[in-house]
């Protein structure tokens, strides 16, 4: 059942032990970093609970009538103004994505839905739909499993309705939540689920999977494993020739060179270009920005085991890292964290990025 999970034997055993000891709660929440395999574990566990002699084919296709997926959605132009998007609106797109593999990102899901520039949420319409589904009897006479991907993206109306469902759960129903930012959930929801923390994937498990599933030789698998840092999605990303991070590195390099040269007009053009990206992509760039600042700061210590950069990133760091030191690393981190907050609150993105660009001209000079 867990054949698609990379590593995580301890988490698998903990889930199976709950079944063996007949102490399965009505709701569990798998929490942990991106790329740790939470969705893979959730799907595998759902298969364990729903497996019967006549259900294997349905489970392999993820078409079991007692397995209900809930996930963030967007509003398409074709939808009426009063329509609240629900998971069923995107059932075909979701099935295609999850059947391709249980390791994927929000960006991939947005692209699958055709809404790269939107912010996906779980609406109150979804909670109403889920309540109707779970009120029906199990078609196979066993469990009903409600698998909720990223419950932290529920709007407040939806969250309150799901809370009532958790307070009075339908019989023989298990909720499995796959969560990356549990602090964004209502405290009352968090108190009604059994939280299971999933750790980053062990390096030896990632390396083994890269060699067995992707055919990498030992040396290449070792380098990718170090860069992945326990994140299978990161490992897959580095194997992609059209990696988004290549674009992000170009944008980072351009900003730092123009900031050093104090080219205000070019910095404004850079900010306008960043502002034209979708919100989700802007947030991913800022996360990448923060990582490179950290890695360039660590590069100055000349400790290879502390640095996790691609060859291109390291080549740039050889000349750039000296500009990130104890005098400016914390102010830069504060600047980027504020930008992440502002973008998340739908601030004017061009102004946010132009502010970053202008302040970097000062912060870089302060490092000298």
Residue, then its C-alpha position, 0 to 999 in steps of 0.5 A: x500500500x505504501x509502495x510510492x512512499x520514499x522512506x518514512x518507514x517509521x511513519x508507516x509503522x506508526x499508522x499501521x500500529x494504530x490499525x493493529x491496536x484498534x485505536x484509530x482516531x476519527x481524524x489525523x493530521x500529517x504535518x511536516x515540510x514540503x516534499x516529505x511524502x505526506x500525501x504519499x503516506x495519506x494515500x497509502x494509509x487510505x488504501x490500507x483502510x479501504x482494502x477489501x477483496x474486490x477493491x484493489x483495482x478501484x484503489x489502484x486507480x484511486x476511484x474507490x467510492x468511499x475515498x473522498x478528496x478535498x483540495x484547494x480550488x480556484x474560480x474560473x471565468x466560466x463559473x457563475x458569480x455566485x458559484x463557490x468552487x468545489x473539488x468536484x469541479x476539478x475532479x478530472x484534473x486532480x485525478x490526472x495529477x495524483x495518478x502521475x504520482x503523490x509528490x507534487x506542488x501547489x504550483x503544479x496543481x495551479x497549472x493543472x487547473x489553469x490558474x497559475x496567477x490565482x490563490x487556491x482556497x477551500x471554499x464553504x461550498x466544499x464543506x457543504x459538498x463534503x457533509x453531503x458525501x459523508x452523510x451517506x452510508x459506506x458503499x463497501x460496508x467499511x470506512x469512509x475516508x476524507x483526505x483533505x490536502x492543505x486544510x490551512x487553505x480553508x476560508x473561515x466559513x469552510x473551517x467553521x463547518x469542517x470544525x462542526x463535522x469533526x466535533x460530530x463525525x459520521x460513523x466509520x469515517x476517518x479524516x486524513x489531513x495533509x498539512x504544511x502550515x498547521x499554525x494557520x488552522x483554527x486552534x479548535x480544529x487542531x485540538x480535534x485531530x491527532x497530529x503526526x509529525x513527518x520528518x524530512x526524508x532520510x538522505x540514504x532513502x533519497x539517494x536509494x530512490x534516485x538510483x533505483x527510480x531515476x537511474x542516477x549513478x552514485x556520485x550524481x545521486x549523492x550530489x542531488x541528495x545533499x541539495x535536496x536536504x530531505x525533500x523529494x520534490x527538490x530532488x525531482x526539481x533538480x533533475x528537471x532541465x527547465x527548473x524554475x530555479x534557473x529563472x530565479x537564479x537569473x533574477x537574483x543575479x540580475x538584482x544583485x549586480x544592478x543593486x551593486x551598480x546602483x542602476x535605479x532605472x534598471x532596478x525599476x524594470x526588474x521590479x516591474x518584471x517581478x510584479x508581473x508574475x503570479x502571487x504564488x510564483x512571487x512567493x516561491x521566488x522570495x523563498x528562493x531569495x531567502x535560501x540563497x542569502x543563507x547559503x551565501x552567508x554560510x559560504x563565507x565559513x568555507x565549510x562545504x558540508x554546510x552549503x547546499x547549492x547547485x554548481x551554478x549557484x556556487x559559481x556565483x557565490x565565489x564572487x558574491x558571498x563576501x557581500x553577505x555577512x554579519x553586517x547585513x544578513x539579518x536586515x536582508x532576512x527581515x526585508x524579505x520576510x516583510x515582502x513575503x508577508x506583504x505579497x501574501x496580503x495582496x500588496x502591490x507587488x511592483x512596489x514590494x519588489x522595487x522596495x527590495x531592489x532599492x534597499x539592497x543597494x544600501x544593504x550590499x554597500x553596508x557589507x563592504 
